[in-house]
Amino acid sequence: MKFINSLQFAKKMDHEDPLRSFRNLFLIPKAAGKTAIYFAGNSLGLQPKSTKKFISEELEDWATLGVEGHVQARRPWLYYHRFTKKALGKLVGAKPTEVVAMNHLTINLHLMMVSFYRPTKHRYKILTEAGAFSSDQYAFESHIRYLGMDPDKTIIEIRPRAGESTVRTADILGSIQEHAHDLALVVIGGVQYYTGQFFDIRKITQAGHAAGAYVGFDLAHAVGNVPLSLHKHEVDFAVWCSYKYLNSGPGAIAGVFVHARHATNFKLPRFAGWWGHDERNRFKMQKGFSPMEGADGWQLSNVPIFQSAAHLAALEIFEQTTMSVLRKKSLLLTGYLEFLLNEFDPEEQHYGIITPRNPAERGSQLSLLLKQHGRTIFESISRSGVISDWREPHVIRVAPVPLYNTFEEVFRFVGVVKKAILETKRTMRPV
Ligand SMILES: *Cc1c(COP(=O)(O)O)cnc(C)c1O
């Protein structure tokens, strides 16, 4: 694709976009008194117009049916976790039985570690990326301490080489090999939240297994953003949240994937609750936990219906398209953003892009590292009606999302960035 730096070109791209009607399924926030350029879908996805209806229907069923809603609601509450499986399976490349929506991401990470982190005297290390999302770091550290071990002696962090901002796949694979004798678990973020790097899930999983470890992924920034094939790539488990690219609302219900080869491995230890118990006998309330097959057997509690209704509304939109169509547009949108940012600052005087330049190694997001006056520039951009995301010490993360963002927004955004930088430089002294 040959990009052109003009509003006319951006409008032409929008006109030819097979997904252009999808924007109208969402409510777009306002900023600075006008429709915002919303590039924060990596942080909180937008509200589908249909969400209100889905939640209202559950409120109505509760009002008119009370407890009978468990079986008589239009979407019976007892089976609610089943309704999201098909769409979730498609999004992560899994069988419906391999996925279930439940809890929140960090809780699910702990639950998966209970089953897949089984340290022994000689095999006890966890390999992860340096600078992983804070919650993941806290989960690893606290889980290790809970088992009576020392996080400093247990966690291996892979970091970028000096002068580089993302991790080389070869270095991850090399480190896995190097620790093959004592590695118990590999957990990497599918798409790194800060740099936007999309890791090579297939190669990392293969290397982890060759080393004799279990391999899991945190897909918070990957699900709904990049195509995934968890089943085919033989990933052991994955966890994600649903309020980012999955548009399921603040604090949305999260999800897990457990590979089919563990579906009937009831010897795996797990923390249990009644909702993971064989549903044919769940209400006999008898002694003796007997888990459901597949991911369902990791559920603890009954399903939060309002969150799940919002989740279902959002997933229905994904069901009207495919990840490959979304990915195609995403590559163009983010490619266009990169092109325009390069045109404005080819010598990287003002900012550098720390996200990988290879489109296969990133999702929608680009992370701009501002060289000077970062915070001031970010505030100026925000005052101009852009909603994006600031990360200390000087990174702006922007994610044009193929479901609801446009090429015209990308064009206008770079105009705003340009103006903000030039004005800030004029009014501030160099530091
Ligand atoms: C967003 C995000 C989380 C959030 O965790 P919650 O349990 O949903 O609050 C965790 N890990 C990563 C990598 C994230 O991007």
The ligand as a Tripos MOL2 file, in Angstrom:
@<TRIPOS>MOLECULE
LIG
   15    15     1     0     0
SMALL
NO_CHARGES

@<TRIPOS>ATOM
      1 C1         -4.7480   -4.4490   31.6510 C.3       1 LIG1
      2 C2         -3.8340   -5.4910   32.1130 C.ar      1 LIG1
      3 C3         -4.0370   -6.1440   33.3440 C.ar      1 LIG1
      4 C4         -5.1790   -5.7500   34.2520 C.3       1 LIG1
      5 O1         -5.4450   -6.6850   35.2300 O.3       1 LIG1
      6 P1         -6.8990   -6.7860   35.8970 P.3       1 LIG1
      7 O2         -6.8170   -7.9840   36.7270 O.co2     1 LIG1
      8 O3         -7.8760   -6.8750   34.7550 O.co2     1 LIG1
      9 O4         -7.1590   -5.5360   36.6750 O.co2     1 LIG1
     10 C5         -3.1350   -7.1380   33.7070 C.ar      1 LIG1
     11 N1         -2.0980   -7.4700   32.9070 N.ar      1 LIG1
     12 C6         -1.8830   -6.8470   31.7190 C.ar      1 LIG1
     13 C7         -0.7310   -7.2440   30.8540 C.3       1 LIG1
     14 C8         -2.7300   -5.8350   31.3160 C.ar      1 LIG1
     15 O5         -2.4880   -5.1930   30.1680 O.3       1 LIG1
@<TRIPOS>BOND
     1     1     2 1
     2     2     3 ar
     3     2    14 ar
     4     3     4 1
     5     3    10 ar
     6     4     5 1
     7     5     6 1
     8     6     7 2
     9     6     8 1
    10     6     9 1
    11    10    11 ar
    12    11    12 ar
    13    12    13 1
    14    12    14 ar
    15    14    15 1
@<TRIPOS>SUBSTRUCTURE
     1 LIG1         1 GROUP 0 **** ****
